[in-house]
Amino acid sequence: MRIFLTIISLILITSCISEEEKRAREILEKYVEAKKEFNFDLTDHFPNTLKSFRHLSIGYPAGAYGNGMANIIYSQGLDSTEFNDLKSKLNLNRIKAYKPTDSLFIIIGDTLNYKQKTFGIPIPSFESYERDFGLNSKYLTVNHKIYVLEYKPGKFMEGKYLTSNKNLPEKWKNGFSRGLATNEKQNEVIYWLCVW
């Protein structure tokens, strides 16, 4: 009887591991595929090594018109040393940290009217991201800090995929924004790119 239980336990453990490995492989394949859809200069801030606690959301350029943007949003958990190293690099490079509710943000893919916010900073709506941020899911939680690495107006994907966001200021009808967000409570880092 003991041998039988051991065999059943091994089968269950093996099947769980293979499912986890399968999911990790699927995320890696989608991640690599998504990064190829965009110019390398826009995705070079994404990690080369994928860690545990992974979540991935992709809005391909071909679907940008329907979503209001093309995007990659990827998060992973880091150990405390890696997390602190990343924060040190951000501080060293003088990348400013914002709160998710900062009134300066123009949320791409949102339905609010931002036409008057000509000096705002565009970031993606995090609505498509897999994690549940509560009722107002286009925003990250109060535990997050947002670091905008770069944002520019202009056309950064094929013309046939460009969006026409009528609720954006004229300057920001098209463009890109990229950066990351950190959550110190969970040692989580969210890497993002949005192009519209």
MOMO-V452653 format. One record per residue. N is the residue number from 1. RES is the residue in three letters. D_FIRST is the distance of its C-alpha to the first C-alpha in Angstrom with 2 decimals. Layout:
((N:RES:D_FIRST) (N:RES:D_FIRST))
This chain:
((1:MET:0.00) (2:ARG:3.82) (3:ILE:5.46) (4:PHE:5.08) (5:LEU:6.36) (6:THR:8.69) (7:ILE:9.98) (8:ILE:10.69) (9:SER:12.36) (10:LEU:14.34) (11:ILE:15.50) (12:LEU:16.69) (13:ILE:18.42) (14:THR:19.98) (15:SER:21.30) (16:CYS:22.79) (17:ILE:24.44) (18:SER:25.86) (19:GLU:27.26) (20:GLU:28.85) (21:GLU:30.25) (22:LYS:31.55) (23:ARG:33.33) (24:ALA:34.79) (25:ARG:36.09) (26:GLU:37.63) (27:ILE:39.38) (28:LEU:40.70) (29:GLU:42.07) (30:LYS:43.74) (31:TYR:45.09) (32:VAL:46.69) (33:GLU:48.06) (34:ALA:49.53) (35:LYS:51.26) (36:LYS:52.95) (37:GLU:54.55) (38:PHE:56.69) (39:ASN:59.14) (40:PHE:57.54) (41:ASP:60.06) (42:LEU:58.49) (43:THR:54.85) (44:ASP:55.26) (45:HIS:54.13) (46:PHE:50.61) (47:PRO:48.01) (48:ASN:47.21) (49:THR:43.72) (50:LEU:41.38) (51:LYS:39.21) (52:SER:36.35) (53:PHE:36.99) (54:ARG:38.95) (55:HIS:40.89) (56:LEU:43.42) (57:SER:46.11) (58:ILE:48.58) (59:GLY:51.82) (60:TYR:53.22) (61:PRO:57.01) (62:ALA:57.09) (63:GLY:55.89) (64:ALA:58.02) (65:TYR:60.71) (66:GLY:58.35) (67:ASN:56.65) (68:GLY:59.82) (69:MET:58.37) (70:ALA:56.14) (71:ASN:53.68) (72:ILE:50.69) (73:ILE:48.87) (74:TYR:46.01) (75:SER:44.29) (76:GLN:41.89) (77:GLY:40.77) (78:LEU:42.06) (79:ASP:41.27) (80:SER:44.01) (81:THR:45.88) (82:GLU:46.15) (83:PHE:47.13) (84:ASN:49.83) (85:ASP:51.10) (86:LEU:51.52) (87:LYS:53.39) (88:SER:55.59) (89:LYS:56.50) (90:LEU:57.44) (91:ASN:59.60) (92:LEU:61.13) (93:ASN:62.13) (94:ARG:63.49) (95:ILE:61.44) (96:LYS:62.10) (97:ALA:59.27) (98:TYR:59.73) (99:LYS:58.10) (100:PRO:56.49) (101:THR:59.05) (102:ASP:62.06) (103:SER:64.95) (104:LEU:65.91) (105:PHE:63.13) (106:ILE:63.75) (107:ILE:60.44) (108:ILE:60.37) (109:GLY:58.84) (110:ASP:59.82) (111:THR:62.15) (112:LEU:64.33) (113:ASN:67.88) (114:TYR:68.30) (115:LYS:71.71) (116:GLN:73.53) (117:LYS:71.07) (118:THR:72.74) (119:PHE:71.68) (120:GLY:68.02) (121:ILE:65.02) (122:PRO:62.85) (123:ILE:59.05) (124:PRO:56.48) (125:SER:55.22) (126:PHE:51.62) (127:GLU:50.92) (128:SER:49.17) (129:TYR:46.88) (130:GLU:43.21) (131:ARG:43.00) (132:ASP:44.02) (133:PHE:47.10) (134:GLY:47.85) (135:LEU:50.72) (136:ASN:53.10) (137:SER:50.72) (138:LYS:53.53) (139:TYR:53.77) (140:LEU:51.37) (141:THR:50.44) (142:VAL:52.72) (143:ASN:50.32) (144:HIS:51.31) (145:LYS:54.30) (146:ILE:55.78) (147:TYR:57.40) (148:VAL:59.61) (149:LEU:60.12) (150:GLU:62.57) (151:TYR:64.08) (152:LYS:66.96) (153:PRO:68.76) (154:GLY:69.27) (155:LYS:67.62) (156:PHE:64.49) (157:MET:62.93) (158:GLU:64.41) (159:GLY:67.06) (160:LYS:65.32) (161:TYR:62.40) (162:LEU:64.53) (163:THR:64.30) (164:SER:67.19) (165:ASN:66.15) (166:LYS:69.09) (167:ASN:68.02) (168:LEU:68.36) (169:PRO:71.54) (170:GLU:73.57) (171:LYS:72.74) (172:TRP:68.98) (173:LYS:69.03) (174:ASN:66.99) (175:GLY:65.41) (176:PHE:62.27) (177:SER:60.55) (178:ARG:57.76) (179:GLY:56.10) (180:LEU:53.07) (181:ALA:51.86) (182:THR:49.92) (183:ASN:47.83) (184:GLU:47.74) (185:LYS:45.26) (186:GLN:42.57) (187:ASN:43.97) (188:GLU:44.23) (189:VAL:46.88) (190:ILE:48.03) (191:TYR:50.12) (192:TRP:52.38) (193:LEU:55.11) (194:CYS:57.05) (195:VAL:59.84) (196:TRP:61.98))
